[in-house]
Amino acid sequence: MKQEIKKTMKFNLSEDGEDFNRVVEKPITLVVEDFQNALVNVINESHLPFFIVENVVEKLLANVKNASIQQLEADKISYQNQLKEVENQGESKTE
């Protein structure tokens, strides 16, 4: 089965409001790869023993997990508020 790559184009309105400029965004898979490579390079260039790197990475992971949980909760609240806004707009149009 042939797999197609979904192509998306994004455009921004120019400052003068006359034209649309195409914006090319790096795919998230490439951003992740760059991030991983950067982390590996930082670790390698630190010349720290791996038992110390492990401790630092474990603490960092704990902080990332906490931030992720907080972001999820904030996203849920924001989404629920947006749903309420849409629901309220629908109710006010029918009145």
C-alpha beads as a LAMMPS data file, in Angstrom:
LAMMPS data file: protein, C-alpha beads

95 atoms
94 bonds

1 atom types
1 bond types

-500.0 500.0 xlo xhi
-500.0 500.0 ylo yhi
-500.0 500.0 zlo zhi

Masses

1 110.0

Atoms # bond

1 1 1 0.000 0.000 0.000
2 1 1 1.405 3.350 -1.025
3 1 1 1.603 5.826 1.817
4 1 1 1.023 9.479 0.997
5 1 1 2.633 12.293 2.888
6 1 1 0.126 14.894 3.923
7 1 1 1.288 18.286 2.729
8 1 1 0.133 21.352 4.531
9 1 1 0.749 24.933 3.575
10 1 1 0.478 27.860 5.897
11 1 1 0.302 31.464 4.864
12 1 1 0.774 34.733 6.723
13 1 1 -0.678 38.034 5.626
14 1 1 2.020 40.535 4.684
15 1 1 2.483 43.659 6.780
16 1 1 0.797 45.850 4.168
17 1 1 -2.178 43.464 4.112
18 1 1 -1.913 43.014 0.352
19 1 1 -0.253 39.633 -0.060
20 1 1 0.000 36.239 1.563
21 1 1 3.464 34.859 2.225
22 1 1 3.996 31.118 2.382
23 1 1 5.415 29.896 5.687
24 1 1 7.409 26.685 5.686
25 1 1 7.442 24.989 9.069
26 1 1 9.816 22.223 10.019
27 1 1 7.906 18.960 10.625
28 1 1 7.693 17.936 14.271
29 1 1 9.594 14.723 13.529
30 1 1 12.603 16.757 12.388
31 1 1 12.296 19.096 15.373
32 1 1 12.356 16.066 17.697
33 1 1 15.367 14.619 15.906
34 1 1 17.240 17.939 16.197
35 1 1 16.341 18.130 19.894
36 1 1 17.578 14.595 20.567
37 1 1 20.822 15.235 18.711
38 1 1 21.365 18.465 20.643
39 1 1 20.861 16.652 23.963
40 1 1 23.304 13.921 22.991
41 1 1 25.860 16.542 21.969
42 1 1 25.486 18.428 25.261
43 1 1 25.918 15.204 27.232
44 1 1 28.939 14.152 25.200
45 1 1 30.573 17.571 25.407
46 1 1 30.042 17.780 29.186
47 1 1 32.544 14.955 29.742
48 1 1 30.644 14.097 32.926
49 1 1 30.594 10.492 34.099
50 1 1 27.400 8.720 33.119
51 1 1 26.330 8.097 36.715
52 1 1 26.198 11.885 37.172
53 1 1 24.466 12.418 33.823
54 1 1 21.884 9.809 34.859
55 1 1 21.124 11.695 38.071
56 1 1 20.770 15.015 36.239
57 1 1 18.546 13.484 33.543
58 1 1 16.316 11.816 36.178
59 1 1 15.771 15.171 37.912
60 1 1 15.131 16.842 34.570
61 1 1 12.634 14.129 33.622
62 1 1 10.746 14.639 36.876
63 1 1 10.495 18.371 36.129
64 1 1 9.334 17.675 32.572
65 1 1 6.673 15.244 33.828
66 1 1 5.351 17.847 36.275
67 1 1 5.266 20.523 33.578
68 1 1 3.488 18.103 31.247
69 1 1 0.805 17.369 33.844
70 1 1 0.308 21.088 34.479
71 1 1 0.037 21.773 30.742
72 1 1 -2.522 18.988 30.324
73 1 1 -4.663 20.430 33.108
74 1 1 -4.403 23.947 31.658
75 1 1 -5.333 22.627 28.201
76 1 1 -8.386 20.827 29.623
77 1 1 -9.598 23.988 31.336
78 1 1 -9.001 26.092 28.239
79 1 1 -10.817 23.579 26.028
80 1 1 -13.791 23.377 28.390
81 1 1 -13.991 27.180 28.504
82 1 1 -13.939 27.350 24.698
83 1 1 -16.728 24.780 24.501
84 1 1 -18.791 26.829 26.966
85 1 1 -18.192 29.988 24.885
86 1 1 -19.385 28.264 21.722
87 1 1 -22.392 26.853 23.566
88 1 1 -23.249 30.298 24.961
89 1 1 -22.891 31.885 21.521
90 1 1 -25.254 29.296 20.081
91 1 1 -27.789 29.976 22.825
92 1 1 -27.627 33.745 22.368
93 1 1 -28.217 33.421 18.592
94 1 1 -31.381 31.363 19.106
95 1 1 -32.914 33.915 21.470

Bonds

1 1 1 2
2 1 2 3
3 1 3 4
4 1 4 5
5 1 5 6
6 1 6 7
7 1 7 8
8 1 8 9
9 1 9 10
10 1 10 11
11 1 11 12
12 1 12 13
13 1 13 14
14 1 14 15
15 1 15 16
16 1 16 17
17 1 17 18
18 1 18 19
19 1 19 20
20 1 20 21
21 1 21 22
22 1 22 23
23 1 23 24
24 1 24 25
25 1 25 26
26 1 26 27
27 1 27 28
28 1 28 29
29 1 29 30
30 1 30 31
31 1 31 32
32 1 32 33
33 1 33 34
34 1 34 35
35 1 35 36
36 1 36 37
37 1 37 38
38 1 38 39
39 1 39 40
40 1 40 41
41 1 41 42
42 1 42 43
43 1 43 44
44 1 44 45
45 1 45 46
46 1 46 47
47 1 47 48
48 1 48 49
49 1 49 50
50 1 50 51
51 1 51 52
52 1 52 53
53 1 53 54
54 1 54 55
55 1 55 56
56 1 56 57
57 1 57 58
58 1 58 59
59 1 59 60
60 1 60 61
61 1 61 62
62 1 62 63
63 1 63 64
64 1 64 65
65 1 65 66
66 1 66 67
67 1 67 68
68 1 68 69
69 1 69 70
70 1 70 71
71 1 71 72
72 1 72 73
73 1 73 74
74 1 74 75
75 1 75 76
76 1 76 77
77 1 77 78
78 1 78 79
79 1 79 80
80 1 80 81
81 1 81 82
82 1 82 83
83 1 83 84
84 1 84 85
85 1 85 86
86 1 86 87
87 1 87 88
88 1 88 89
89 1 89 90
90 1 90 91
91 1 91 92
92 1 92 93
93 1 93 94
94 1 94 95
